[in-house]
Amino acid sequence: MKFIGNNSEYFEVVNITTDNCDILKTSKENELSLIWFDSDNNKLIIDTKEYLFNTNDIVCLTEFHKIKIEKISSLKLLRFNKPFYCILDHDSEVGCKGILYYGAFNLPIFQIPKEDIEILETVWKVLYMELESSDSLQLEMLQMMLKRILILCTRIYKTQINYESLDNVNIDVVRDFNFLVEKNFKELHSVVDYAGLLNKAPKTLSNLFKKLGNKTPLQFIQSRLLLEAHRLLKYTDKSISEIGYDLGFNDIQSFSRFFKNQEGVSPNDYRIS
């Protein structure tokens, strides 16, 4: 079911099975997705990596994620565009910037705890009811339900990736770092660059990531570069030198060295594998 507003607002909720799973491979500009699996043994390749999803797993995707379908049983798909609800403009309302979306440390995958399943199911049912209505408050009601889902999912994901080890101020620093990397990874490759944008010492960032048990800030930046390199090598016809230039490397040798150090093979060998 879809909602299309007068100012290009777009919102969609649809049940996906094997019959209509090709919908997952299509995306529009400025579109964000949330996939809730209601069956076991679903297999997707997302940005060249295979994932297995089971009942009550959720994954959050942007328009830039590349999806290949290996096996689909059933899932629920929610999509919305920036005119419908911009999570950047409304970050103070939902707090998911740099966590569910626009933070590429890990693909945001999490399991809904048993105590939250009924809440999410109830909100989902209300979404369907609102999509069938046509009064003047429909847009506001759909936005309200979307915010409830995003807030709940953000809380769950924070718990499952150990954000509870940080206070709210430092969580915001990590979120801002994630988002800044997403915006600037092609131009800025050093921790010092991002520490300056955040008005923090590089050591402060390192200590925060150490508490989370994640990669170092530099490894985070490099992981984002590597992800984009994977996408460009597998899903475009750009030359190796063009890809290296796009990612901010001065020459093909620098890019090839970086890629081989991270991946263990040259960019060309990865492309033809």
Short mmCIF file of the C-alpha atoms (twelve columns), coordinates in Angstrom:
data_MODEL
# 
_entry.id   MODEL 
# 
loop_
_atom_site.group_PDB 
_atom_site.id 
_atom_site.type_symbol 
_atom_site.label_atom_id 
_atom_site.label_alt_id 
_atom_site.label_comp_id 
_atom_site.label_asym_id 
_atom_site.label_seq_id 
_atom_site.Cartn_x 
_atom_site.Cartn_y 
_atom_site.Cartn_z 
_atom_site.pdbx_PDB_model_num 
ATOM 1   C CA . MET A 1   0.000  0.000   0.000   1 
ATOM 2   C CA . LYS A 2   1.268  3.470   -0.885  1 
ATOM 3   C CA . PHE A 3   0.792  7.054   0.159   1 
ATOM 4   C CA . ILE A 4   1.692  9.771   -2.350  1 
ATOM 5   C CA . GLY A 5   1.318  13.342  -1.135  1 
ATOM 6   C CA . ASN A 6   0.839  16.657  -2.875  1 
ATOM 7   C CA . ASN A 7   4.503  17.632  -2.459  1 
ATOM 8   C CA . SER A 8   6.178  14.444  -3.717  1 
ATOM 9   C CA . GLU A 9   5.860  12.694  -0.347  1 
ATOM 10  C CA . TYR A 10  6.112  8.939   -0.775  1 
ATOM 11  C CA . PHE A 11  5.465  6.211   1.785   1 
ATOM 12  C CA . GLU A 12  4.971  2.501   1.156   1 
ATOM 13  C CA . VAL A 13  4.319  -0.620  3.209   1 
ATOM 14  C CA . VAL A 14  4.187  -3.948  1.388   1 
ATOM 15  C CA . ASN A 15  4.346  -7.659  2.184   1 
ATOM 16  C CA . ILE A 16  7.050  -9.360  0.134   1 
ATOM 17  C CA . THR A 17  7.128  -13.004 -0.934  1 
ATOM 18  C CA . THR A 18  8.909  -14.914 -3.682  1 
ATOM 19  C CA . ASP A 19  6.339  -13.647 -6.169  1 
ATOM 20  C CA . ASN A 20  7.069  -9.935  -5.764  1 
ATOM 21  C CA . CYS A 21  10.569 -9.890  -4.252  1 
ATOM 22  C CA . ASP A 22  12.031 -7.969  -7.204  1 
ATOM 23  C CA . ILE A 23  10.649 -4.862  -5.495  1 
ATOM 24  C CA . LEU A 24  13.638 -5.087  -3.157  1 
ATOM 25  C CA . LYS A 25  16.044 -4.455  -6.027  1 
ATOM 26  C CA . THR A 26  14.438 -1.160  -7.000  1 
ATOM 27  C CA . SER A 27  14.932 2.113   -5.176  1 
ATOM 28  C CA . LYS A 28  14.231 5.778   -5.724  1 
ATOM 29  C CA . GLU A 29  16.307 8.857   -5.046  1 
ATOM 30  C CA . ASN A 30  16.425 9.931   -1.382  1 
ATOM 31  C CA . GLU A 31  14.603 6.770   -0.313  1 
ATOM 32  C CA . LEU A 32  15.167 4.849   2.910   1 
ATOM 33  C CA . SER A 33  13.965 1.310   3.632   1 
ATOM 34  C CA . LEU A 34  13.325 -0.871  6.649   1 
ATOM 35  C CA . ILE A 35  12.919 -4.618  6.119   1 
ATOM 36  C CA . TRP A 36  11.302 -6.780  8.793   1 
ATOM 37  C CA . PHE A 37  11.632 -10.525 8.165   1 
ATOM 38  C CA . ASP A 38  8.734  -12.697 9.320   1 
ATOM 39  C CA . SER A 39  10.204 -16.019 8.206   1 
ATOM 40  C CA . ASP A 40  13.473 -17.929 8.485   1 
ATOM 41  C CA . ASN A 41  16.231 -18.613 5.963   1 
ATOM 42  C CA . ASN A 42  16.017 -15.503 3.806   1 
ATOM 43  C CA . LYS A 43  19.245 -14.892 1.908   1 
ATOM 44  C CA . LEU A 44  20.252 -11.574 0.379   1 
ATOM 45  C CA . ILE A 45  23.525 -10.364 -1.059  1 
ATOM 46  C CA . ILE A 46  23.907 -6.736  -0.026  1 
ATOM 47  C CA . ASP A 47  26.893 -4.865  -1.469  1 
ATOM 48  C CA . THR A 48  28.561 -8.145  -2.502  1 
ATOM 49  C CA . LYS A 49  28.224 -9.790  0.953   1 
ATOM 50  C CA . GLU A 50  25.760 -12.601 1.692   1 
ATOM 51  C CA . TYR A 51  23.461 -12.326 4.713   1 
ATOM 52  C CA . LEU A 52  21.059 -14.820 6.257   1 
ATOM 53  C CA . PHE A 53  17.946 -13.296 7.836   1 
ATOM 54  C CA . ASN A 54  15.536 -15.083 10.150  1 
ATOM 55  C CA . THR A 55  12.199 -14.278 11.772  1 
ATOM 56  C CA . ASN A 56  12.108 -10.851 13.472  1 
ATOM 57  C CA . ASP A 57  15.424 -9.710  12.042  1 
ATOM 58  C CA . ILE A 58  15.396 -6.130  10.783  1 
ATOM 59  C CA . VAL A 59  17.794 -4.437  8.379   1 
ATOM 60  C CA . CYS A 60  17.825 -0.749  7.409   1 
ATOM 61  C CA . LEU A 61  18.934 0.280   3.920   1 
ATOM 62  C CA . THR A 62  19.452 3.423   1.854   1 
ATOM 63  C CA . GLU A 63  19.076 3.966   -1.869  1 
ATOM 64  C CA . PHE A 64  22.803 3.219   -2.288  1 
ATOM 65  C CA . HIS A 65  22.760 -0.383  -1.056  1 
ATOM 66  C CA . LYS A 66  22.919 -2.919  -3.873  1 
ATOM 67  C CA . ILE A 67  20.725 -5.992  -3.351  1 
ATOM 68  C CA . LYS A 68  20.794 -9.381  -5.020  1 
ATOM 69  C CA . ILE A 69  18.135 -11.900 -4.004  1 
ATOM 70  C CA . GLU A 70  19.265 -15.436 -3.226  1 
ATOM 71  C CA . LYS A 71  16.223 -16.734 -1.334  1 
ATOM 72  C CA . ILE A 72  13.089 -15.045 -0.024  1 
ATOM 73  C CA . SER A 73  10.292 -16.589 2.018   1 
ATOM 74  C CA . SER A 74  8.420  -13.596 3.394   1 
ATOM 75  C CA . LEU A 75  9.118  -10.163 4.832   1 
ATOM 76  C CA . LYS A 76  7.595  -6.760  5.423   1 
ATOM 77  C CA . LEU A 77  9.013  -3.753  3.582   1 
ATOM 78  C CA . LEU A 78  8.620  -0.139  4.650   1 
ATOM 79  C CA . ARG A 79  9.905  2.671   2.415   1 
ATOM 80  C CA . PHE A 80  9.747  6.435   2.556   1 
ATOM 81  C CA . ASN A 81  11.436 9.345   0.849   1 
ATOM 82  C CA . LYS A 82  12.968 12.570  2.108   1 
ATOM 83  C CA . PRO A 83  9.917  14.773  1.369   1 
ATOM 84  C CA . PHE A 84  7.766  12.402  3.444   1 
ATOM 85  C CA . TYR A 85  10.123 12.421  6.429   1 
ATOM 86  C CA . CYS A 86  13.710 13.655  6.509   1 
ATOM 87  C CA . ILE A 87  15.570 11.945  9.345   1 
ATOM 88  C CA . LEU A 88  18.379 14.512  9.095   1 
ATOM 89  C CA . ASP A 89  16.065 17.484  9.612   1 
ATOM 90  C CA . HIS A 90  14.229 15.648  12.400  1 
ATOM 91  C CA . ASP A 91  17.134 13.930  14.119  1 
ATOM 92  C CA . SER A 92  16.132 15.386  17.473  1 
ATOM 93  C CA . GLU A 93  12.815 13.493  17.147  1 
ATOM 94  C CA . VAL A 94  14.084 10.015  16.295  1 
ATOM 95  C CA . GLY A 95  17.869 9.995   16.851  1 
ATOM 96  C CA . CYS A 96  18.603 7.432   14.125  1 
ATOM 97  C CA . LYS A 97  21.096 9.454   12.046  1 
ATOM 98  C CA . GLY A 98  24.444 7.694   12.102  1 
ATOM 99  C CA . ILE A 99  22.866 4.577   13.616  1 
ATOM 100 C CA . LEU A 100 20.098 3.103   11.467  1 
ATOM 101 C CA . TYR A 101 20.964 5.270   8.456   1 
ATOM 102 C CA . TYR A 102 24.011 7.160   7.166   1 
ATOM 103 C CA . GLY A 103 26.541 5.311   9.254   1 
ATOM 104 C CA . ALA A 104 28.421 2.583   7.411   1 
ATOM 105 C CA . PHE A 105 30.418 0.913   10.177  1 
ATOM 106 C CA . ASN A 106 28.180 -2.131  9.920   1 
ATOM 107 C CA . LEU A 107 25.020 -2.874  8.018   1 
ATOM 108 C CA . PRO A 108 22.292 -2.102  10.609  1 
ATOM 109 C CA . ILE A 109 20.944 -5.585  11.344  1 
ATOM 110 C CA . PHE A 110 19.257 -6.443  14.628  1 
ATOM 111 C CA . GLN A 111 16.788 -8.837  16.206  1 
ATOM 112 C CA . ILE A 112 13.535 -7.604  17.727  1 
ATOM 113 C CA . PRO A 113 13.336 -8.739  21.372  1 
ATOM 114 C CA . LYS A 114 10.252 -10.741 22.315  1 
ATOM 115 C CA . GLU A 115 8.951  -7.955  24.545  1 
ATOM 116 C CA . ASP A 116 8.934  -5.492  21.615  1 
ATOM 117 C CA . ILE A 117 7.369  -7.680  18.925  1 
ATOM 118 C CA . GLU A 118 3.795  -6.910  19.940  1 
ATOM 119 C CA . ILE A 119 4.506  -3.167  19.987  1 
ATOM 120 C CA . LEU A 120 5.927  -3.252  16.475  1 
ATOM 121 C CA . GLU A 121 3.096  -5.440  15.198  1 
ATOM 122 C CA . THR A 122 0.531  -3.014  16.616  1 
ATOM 123 C CA . VAL A 123 2.176  0.009   15.007  1 
ATOM 124 C CA . TRP A 124 2.389  -1.869  11.711  1 
ATOM 125 C CA . LYS A 125 -1.340 -2.616  11.821  1 
ATOM 126 C CA . VAL A 126 -2.092 1.050   12.437  1 
ATOM 127 C CA . LEU A 127 0.015  1.941   9.406   1 
ATOM 128 C CA . TYR A 128 -2.206 -0.220  7.221   1 
ATOM 129 C CA . MET A 129 -5.316 1.357   8.708   1 
ATOM 130 C CA . GLU A 130 -3.994 4.856   8.042   1 
ATOM 131 C CA . LEU A 131 -2.994 3.984   4.492   1 
ATOM 132 C CA . GLU A 132 -6.633 3.086   3.857   1 
ATOM 133 C CA . SER A 133 -7.886 6.417   5.179   1 
ATOM 134 C CA . SER A 134 -7.997 9.593   3.140   1 
ATOM 135 C CA . ASP A 135 -8.646 12.459  5.532   1 
ATOM 136 C CA . SER A 136 -6.578 15.612  5.983   1 
ATOM 137 C CA . LEU A 137 -4.599 14.116  8.871   1 
ATOM 138 C CA . GLN A 138 -3.352 11.051  7.008   1 
ATOM 139 C CA . LEU A 139 0.149  12.418  6.370   1 
ATOM 140 C CA . GLU A 140 0.631  13.435  10.001  1 
ATOM 141 C CA . MET A 141 -0.619 10.096  11.287  1 
ATOM 142 C CA . LEU A 142 1.654  8.110   8.983   1 
ATOM 143 C CA . GLN A 143 4.619  10.246  9.998   1 
ATOM 144 C CA . MET A 144 3.761  9.676   13.651  1 
ATOM 145 C CA . MET A 145 3.697  5.906   13.189  1 
ATOM 146 C CA . LEU A 146 6.964  5.992   11.233  1 
ATOM 147 C CA . LYS A 147 8.628  7.968   14.022  1 
ATOM 148 C CA . ARG A 148 7.434  5.418   16.562  1 
ATOM 149 C CA . ILE A 149 9.001  2.605   14.520  1 
ATOM 150 C CA . LEU A 150 12.289 4.467   14.040  1 
ATOM 151 C CA . ILE A 151 12.558 5.341   17.730  1 
ATOM 152 C CA . LEU A 152 11.859 1.755   18.791  1 
ATOM 153 C CA . CYS A 153 14.347 0.311   16.302  1 
ATOM 154 C CA . THR A 154 17.018 2.827   17.270  1 
ATOM 155 C CA . ARG A 155 16.657 1.889   20.941  1 
ATOM 156 C CA . ILE A 156 16.885 -1.827  20.143  1 
ATOM 157 C CA . TYR A 157 19.908 -1.413  17.904  1 
ATOM 158 C CA . LYS A 158 21.738 0.755   20.444  1 
ATOM 159 C CA . THR A 159 21.324 -1.997  23.015  1 
ATOM 160 C CA . GLN A 160 22.509 -4.728  20.679  1 
ATOM 161 C CA . ILE A 161 25.670 -2.881  19.563  1 
ATOM 162 C CA . ASN A 162 26.724 -1.897  23.098  1 
ATOM 163 C CA . TYR A 163 25.896 1.839   22.899  1 
ATOM 164 C CA . GLU A 164 24.753 1.567   26.504  1 
ATOM 165 C CA . SER A 165 28.418 1.707   27.514  1 
ATOM 166 C CA . LEU A 166 28.385 5.415   26.573  1 
ATOM 167 C CA . ASP A 167 26.449 8.352   27.956  1 
ATOM 168 C CA . ASN A 168 24.131 10.344  25.682  1 
ATOM 169 C CA . VAL A 169 26.708 13.021  24.914  1 
ATOM 170 C CA . ASN A 170 29.286 10.509  23.726  1 
ATOM 171 C CA . ILE A 171 26.694 8.524   21.798  1 
ATOM 172 C CA . ASP A 172 25.974 11.707  19.867  1 
ATOM 173 C CA . VAL A 173 29.699 12.162  19.183  1 
ATOM 174 C CA . VAL A 174 29.882 8.648   17.703  1 
ATOM 175 C CA . ARG A 175 26.707 9.224   15.682  1 
ATOM 176 C CA . ASP A 176 28.081 12.512  14.338  1 
ATOM 177 C CA . PHE A 177 31.367 10.831  13.461  1 
ATOM 178 C CA . ASN A 178 29.487 8.077   11.599  1 
ATOM 179 C CA . PHE A 179 27.474 10.626  9.657   1 
ATOM 180 C CA . LEU A 180 30.479 12.814  8.836   1 
ATOM 181 C CA . VAL A 181 32.345 9.789   7.478   1 
ATOM 182 C CA . GLU A 182 29.345 8.928   5.328   1 
ATOM 183 C CA . LYS A 183 29.321 12.466  3.929   1 
ATOM 184 C CA . ASN A 184 33.057 12.990  3.484   1 
ATOM 185 C CA . PHE A 185 34.816 9.622   3.144   1 
ATOM 186 C CA . LYS A 186 35.853 10.318  -0.454  1 
ATOM 187 C CA . GLU A 187 37.697 13.504  0.496   1 
ATOM 188 C CA . LEU A 188 38.754 12.971  4.113   1 
ATOM 189 C CA . HIS A 189 40.731 9.832   4.952   1 
ATOM 190 C CA . SER A 190 42.303 10.592  8.347   1 
ATOM 191 C CA . VAL A 191 40.978 10.571  11.912  1 
ATOM 192 C CA . VAL A 192 42.507 14.007  12.433  1 
ATOM 193 C CA . ASP A 193 40.199 15.435  9.756   1 
ATOM 194 C CA . TYR A 194 37.065 14.201  11.521  1 
ATOM 195 C CA . ALA A 195 38.326 15.039  14.991  1 
ATOM 196 C CA . GLY A 196 38.731 18.614  13.782  1 
ATOM 197 C CA . LEU A 197 35.180 18.736  12.429  1 
ATOM 198 C CA . LEU A 198 33.902 17.449  15.773  1 
ATOM 199 C CA . ASN A 199 36.182 19.680  17.866  1 
ATOM 200 C CA . LYS A 200 37.525 16.591  19.598  1 
ATOM 201 C CA . ALA A 201 41.011 15.162  20.041  1 
ATOM 202 C CA . PRO A 202 41.751 12.055  17.903  1 
ATOM 203 C CA . LYS A 203 42.509 10.210  21.133  1 
ATOM 204 C CA . THR A 204 39.000 10.979  22.402  1 
ATOM 205 C CA . LEU A 205 37.468 9.324   19.356  1 
ATOM 206 C CA . SER A 206 39.746 6.312   19.743  1 
ATOM 207 C CA . ASN A 207 38.716 5.897   23.377  1 
ATOM 208 C CA . LEU A 208 34.999 6.070   22.512  1 
ATOM 209 C CA . PHE A 209 35.270 3.393   19.846  1 
ATOM 210 C CA . LYS A 210 37.337 1.242   22.198  1 
ATOM 211 C CA . LYS A 211 34.469 1.307   24.707  1 
ATOM 212 C CA . LEU A 212 32.104 0.129   21.998  1 
ATOM 213 C CA . GLY A 213 34.416 -2.745  21.156  1 
ATOM 214 C CA . ASN A 214 34.300 -1.779  17.498  1 
ATOM 215 C CA . LYS A 215 37.023 -0.999  15.014  1 
ATOM 216 C CA . THR A 216 39.188 2.049   15.543  1 
ATOM 217 C CA . PRO A 217 38.049 5.314   13.942  1 
ATOM 218 C CA . LEU A 218 40.658 4.851   11.204  1 
ATOM 219 C CA . GLN A 219 39.435 1.325   10.498  1 
ATOM 220 C CA . PHE A 220 35.894 2.712   10.298  1 
ATOM 221 C CA . ILE A 221 36.967 5.242   7.654   1 
ATOM 222 C CA . GLN A 222 38.841 2.574   5.730   1 
ATOM 223 C CA . SER A 223 35.857 0.204   5.907   1 
ATOM 224 C CA . ARG A 224 33.658 2.878   4.331   1 
ATOM 225 C CA . LEU A 225 36.176 3.438   1.551   1 
ATOM 226 C CA . LEU A 226 36.399 -0.303  0.965   1 
ATOM 227 C CA . LEU A 227 32.620 -0.649  0.805   1 
ATOM 228 C CA . GLU A 228 32.426 2.019   -1.891  1 
ATOM 229 C CA . ALA A 229 35.303 0.421   -3.764  1 
ATOM 230 C CA . HIS A 230 33.398 -2.890  -3.735  1 
ATOM 231 C CA . ARG A 231 30.296 -1.192  -5.131  1 
ATOM 232 C CA . LEU A 232 32.176 0.620   -7.893  1 
ATOM 233 C CA . LEU A 233 34.206 -2.422  -8.891  1 
ATOM 234 C CA . LYS A 234 31.225 -4.804  -9.035  1 
ATOM 235 C CA . TYR A 235 28.387 -2.558  -10.157 1 
ATOM 236 C CA . THR A 236 30.000 -0.044  -12.538 1 
ATOM 237 C CA . ASP A 237 32.225 -0.126  -15.620 1 
ATOM 238 C CA . LYS A 238 34.576 2.545   -14.304 1 
ATOM 239 C CA . SER A 239 38.277 1.861   -14.704 1 
ATOM 240 C CA . ILE A 240 40.448 1.120   -11.667 1 
ATOM 241 C CA . SER A 241 42.109 4.515   -11.975 1 
ATOM 242 C CA . GLU A 242 38.724 6.294   -12.187 1 
ATOM 243 C CA . ILE A 243 37.530 4.490   -9.066  1 
ATOM 244 C CA . GLY A 244 40.695 5.386   -7.185  1 
ATOM 245 C CA . TYR A 245 40.311 9.019   -8.205  1 
ATOM 246 C CA . ASP A 246 36.634 9.029   -7.196  1 
ATOM 247 C CA . LEU A 247 37.636 7.775   -3.743  1 
ATOM 248 C CA . GLY A 248 40.230 10.482  -3.221  1 
ATOM 249 C CA . PHE A 249 43.441 8.622   -4.028  1 
ATOM 250 C CA . ASN A 250 46.126 10.532  -5.929  1 
ATOM 251 C CA . ASP A 251 47.048 7.676   -8.259  1 
ATOM 252 C CA . ILE A 252 46.132 4.115   -9.159  1 
ATOM 253 C CA . GLN A 253 49.108 2.739   -7.238  1 
ATOM 254 C CA . SER A 254 47.910 4.285   -3.957  1 
ATOM 255 C CA . PHE A 255 44.403 2.946   -4.432  1 
ATOM 256 C CA . SER A 256 45.612 -0.529  -5.451  1 
ATOM 257 C CA . ARG A 257 47.913 -0.659  -2.432  1 
ATOM 258 C CA . PHE A 258 45.090 0.358   -0.089  1 
ATOM 259 C CA . PHE A 259 42.664 -2.157  -1.589  1 
ATOM 260 C CA . LYS A 260 45.105 -5.079  -1.507  1 
ATOM 261 C CA . ASN A 261 46.083 -4.322  2.087   1 
ATOM 262 C CA . GLN A 262 42.407 -4.389  3.093   1 
ATOM 263 C CA . GLU A 263 41.053 -7.148  0.854   1 
ATOM 264 C CA . GLY A 264 44.086 -9.341  0.171   1 
ATOM 265 C CA . VAL A 265 43.677 -9.155  -3.622  1 
ATOM 266 C CA . SER A 266 44.134 -6.438  -6.225  1 
ATOM 267 C CA . PRO A 267 41.147 -4.365  -7.394  1 
ATOM 268 C CA . ASN A 268 41.265 -6.052  -10.791 1 
ATOM 269 C CA . ASP A 269 41.350 -9.568  -9.339  1 
ATOM 270 C CA . TYR A 270 38.422 -8.670  -7.072  1 
ATOM 271 C CA . ARG A 271 36.434 -7.321  -10.018 1 
ATOM 272 C CA . ILE A 272 36.783 -10.471 -12.110 1 
ATOM 273 C CA . SER A 273 36.269 -12.911 -9.227  1 
# 
